[in-house]
């Protein structure tokens, strides 16, 4: 096949398999980075890497997990390259705090805060399952760990959320 035909085939395959997941990839990158600009950079780099290595995707049914793995690794690369400035959320002005608020639903706010307080080891698999609908097998592949470890982390994440949001309920949940 001529070189231009190969490029067209690759571009069409990319548009069919990868491009539809861009919004999900952005949401995931935003959850990881908590910064819309950084999330956009992560997505751009992940999409570029996905395009360059598209021929390495053997199972088209696992494209979502494959892309999330690429985004997760790109997010890690960001922190390998530089130290980002952080700001204590307790020191935000009223206007800045309003930007991260989503409404008056205290249950949603409590849950969001509890999720943000989870260690990354627990938060990430929980978000991959709940927000992106990945199976434990897909999460294990995306996080490069065993499925049993994913199940353990998911169980512990839920238990920690119950303890934070509804203290005393975890005793009942264990019975």
ABEGO torsion letter per residue (X at the ends): XBAAAAAAAAAAAAAAAAAAAAAAAAAAAAAAAGBAAAAAAAAAAAAAAAAAAAAABABAAAAAAAAAAAAAAAAAAAAAABBBBBBBAAABBAAAAAAABAEABAAAAAAAAAAAABBAAAAAAAAAAAAAGBBAAAAAAAAGBBAAAAAAAAAAAAAAAAAAABBGAAAAAAX
